[in-house]
């Protein structure tokens, strides 16, 4: 049961990142504008990096390839995204509650990713297949 739950957990975490990465890819210019709107430099580079992290990290989690590394990178990415894009402490009063919810949702996601960093992908993964060889 642990391996099935681990796979389901990886897929559910990916449900946050993969659609976001694909959306950023298909709306690249809007993504660049949004990143620039919060004052981050090199918005085009940051957008490309975000797309790569979200899509490649998602694929890695789904198949269980370099899971600990992928989860660590996604966790760091989520910390940065949370601070810059869900800064409820600096939001207008009418936006603060929603931004706070999104921020703490991300904190929970980071927790799930850190569990993967510590435990790995389980037996139903490319990581386990590689270890068995």
C-alpha positions as CSV (number, residue, x, y, z in Angstrom):
1,X,0.0,0.0,0.0
2,X,2.9,2.4,0.7
3,X,4.1,2.3,-2.9
4,X,0.7,2.9,-4.3
5,X,0.2,5.9,-1.9
6,X,3.6,7.2,-2.7
7,X,2.8,7.2,-6.5
8,X,-0.6,8.7,-5.9
9,X,1.0,11.4,-3.7
10,X,3.6,12.2,-6.4
11,X,0.9,12.5,-9.1
12,X,-1.2,14.7,-6.9
13,X,1.7,17.0,-6.3
14,X,2.3,17.2,-10.0
15,X,-1.3,18.3,-10.4
16,X,-0.2,21.7,-9.1
17,X,3.0,22.1,-11.1
18,X,2.5,20.5,-14.6
19,X,-0.6,22.5,-15.5
20,X,1.1,25.7,-14.2
21,X,4.2,25.0,-16.3
22,X,2.2,24.3,-19.5
23,X,0.1,27.4,-18.9
24,X,3.3,29.5,-18.6
25,X,4.6,27.9,-21.8
26,X,1.5,28.6,-23.8
27,X,1.2,32.2,-22.4
28,X,4.9,33.0,-22.2
29,X,4.6,36.7,-22.8
30,X,1.9,37.0,-20.1
31,X,4.1,35.1,-17.8
32,X,7.1,37.4,-18.5
33,X,4.9,40.4,-17.8
34,X,3.6,39.0,-14.6
35,X,7.1,38.2,-13.3
36,X,8.2,41.6,-14.3
37,X,5.2,43.2,-12.5
38,X,6.6,42.0,-9.1
39,X,10.0,43.6,-9.8
40,X,12.0,40.5,-10.5
41,X,14.9,41.1,-12.9
42,X,15.5,39.1,-16.1
43,X,11.8,38.2,-16.4
44,X,12.2,36.2,-19.6
45,X,15.0,34.1,-18.1
46,X,12.9,33.6,-14.9
47,X,9.9,32.6,-16.9
48,X,12.0,30.0,-18.9
49,X,13.4,28.7,-15.6
50,X,10.0,28.4,-14.0
51,X,8.6,26.5,-17.0
52,X,11.6,24.1,-17.0
53,X,11.4,23.5,-13.3
54,X,7.6,22.9,-13.3
55,X,7.5,20.7,-16.4
56,X,10.7,18.8,-16.0
57,X,10.2,18.5,-12.2
58,X,6.7,17.2,-12.8
59,X,7.8,14.5,-15.3
60,X,10.6,13.5,-12.9
61,X,8.1,13.1,-10.0
62,X,5.6,11.1,-12.1
63,X,8.1,8.5,-13.3
64,X,10.1,8.7,-10.1
65,X,13.4,9.7,-11.7
66,X,15.9,11.5,-9.4
67,X,12.9,12.1,-7.2
68,X,14.8,13.5,-4.2
69,X,16.5,16.1,-6.3
70,X,13.4,17.0,-8.3
71,X,11.3,17.4,-5.1
72,X,14.1,19.6,-3.5
73,X,14.2,21.8,-6.6
74,X,10.4,22.1,-6.7
75,X,10.3,22.9,-3.0
76,X,12.9,25.7,-3.4
77,X,11.0,27.0,-6.4
78,X,7.8,27.0,-4.4
79,X,9.4,28.9,-1.5
80,X,10.6,31.6,-3.9
81,X,7.2,31.7,-5.8
82,X,5.4,32.0,-2.5
83,X,7.4,34.9,-1.2
84,X,7.3,36.9,-4.4
85,X,3.8,36.1,-5.8
86,X,1.7,35.4,-2.6
87,X,3.1,38.1,-0.3
88,X,-0.1,38.5,1.7
89,X,1.8,40.8,4.2
90,X,2.2,43.3,1.4
91,X,-1.1,42.8,-0.4
92,X,-4.0,45.2,-0.5
93,X,-6.5,44.5,2.2
94,X,-9.1,43.1,-0.2
95,X,-6.5,40.7,-1.6
96,X,-4.6,39.7,1.6
97,X,-6.9,36.8,2.6
98,X,-6.7,35.0,-0.8
99,X,-3.0,35.6,-1.0
100,X,-2.6,34.2,2.5
101,X,-4.5,31.1,1.6
102,X,-2.4,30.6,-1.5
103,X,0.8,31.2,0.5
104,X,-0.1,28.6,3.2
105,X,-1.3,26.1,0.5
106,X,2.2,26.4,-0.9
107,X,3.7,25.8,2.5
108,X,1.7,22.6,2.7
109,X,3.0,21.6,-0.8
110,X,6.5,22.3,0.3
111,X,5.9,19.9,3.2
112,X,4.8,17.2,0.9
113,X,7.8,17.7,-1.4
114,X,10.2,17.6,1.6
115,X,8.7,14.2,2.6
116,X,9.7,13.0,-0.9
117,X,13.1,14.4,-0.4
118,X,13.5,12.4,2.7
119,X,11.8,9.2,1.7
120,X,12.3,9.0,-2.1
121,X,9.9,7.7,-4.7
122,X,9.2,4.2,-3.4
123,X,9.3,1.0,-5.3
124,X,7.1,2.1,-8.1
125,X,9.7,4.4,-9.7
126,X,12.7,4.6,-12.0
127,X,14.8,5.3,-9.0
128,X,13.9,2.0,-7.4
129,X,14.4,0.2,-10.8
130,X,17.9,1.7,-11.0
131,X,18.8,0.7,-7.4
132,X,17.7,-2.8,-8.1
133,X,20.2,-3.2,-11.0
